[in-house]
C-alpha cells in the first residue's frame, strides 16, 4: 500500500507543486496487505488523492495521508 501511494504521489507531484500544497505521507513501518484487485485499488486511491488536490483551493494548504493497519481485518 505504501508503494502504491508513493507512486501516485509521484505522478501527481507537478499538480501538487503548482497548487503549492504540502503533502504529508506517513508511511507505516509495518507491511500492510490488501486483498483486492490492484488496478481497482489504484484507481480508487488515485481518485481520492486527485480529488484532495483538485478541491483544495487555498495555497499553502496541507493534505495528510497515512496508512495504518487498524487491527480489525
N, C-alpha and C positions, 0 to 999 in steps of 0.2 A: 504494500500500500504506500509506504514512504517513497519508493522509487517511482511509482505512478504519479503521485502528487508532485514530486520534484520535476519529473518530465513535463508535466502540464504547465507548471510554473515557468519552466524554461521557454516553452512555446509562447506563453503569454507575456513574457518579460518586456517586449517592446511596448505593449499597451500599458503595462504597469508603470514603466518609466515615463511614458507620455503623460499619463494622468497624475504622476507624482504621488503614487500610492505606496505606502510601506506595507510589505507583506511579511508577516511573522509566521514562519512554519516551524512548529515544534515537532521534530522527529521523535518518534517513540523508539526507545532503546531496544524494546522487545520486538521480535518478529510477529507481525500480525497477519494471520491467514484469513483470506476472504474467499468463501466458496461461492463463486459467481462467474458468469461469463465475463472474461476480461474486457472484451470490447464494449460490452454494455456498461460495465463499471467505469471504464474510461470515459465514455460519453457522459454518464451521469456526473462524474467528478469534474470533467471539463466544463460542463454547463453550469454547475454550481459556482466554480471559481470564476468563470467568464461573466456570469451574471453579477457576482460580487464586484467585479471590476467595472462592468458596464453601468451599474446603477449607483456607484459611488460617485457623488457629484462634487464633493469638496476636495480641493488639493490638500496634500499632506494628511490624507485620511489613512487609516490603518485597517488591514484585513488580517485576521488571525486564523490560522489553520493548525489543527493538531490532530494527530491520530493516536488513539489510545484504545487498548482493549478494556472494555468495561466489565469483563468478568462474567457476563451473562451467557454468552454463547461460545 
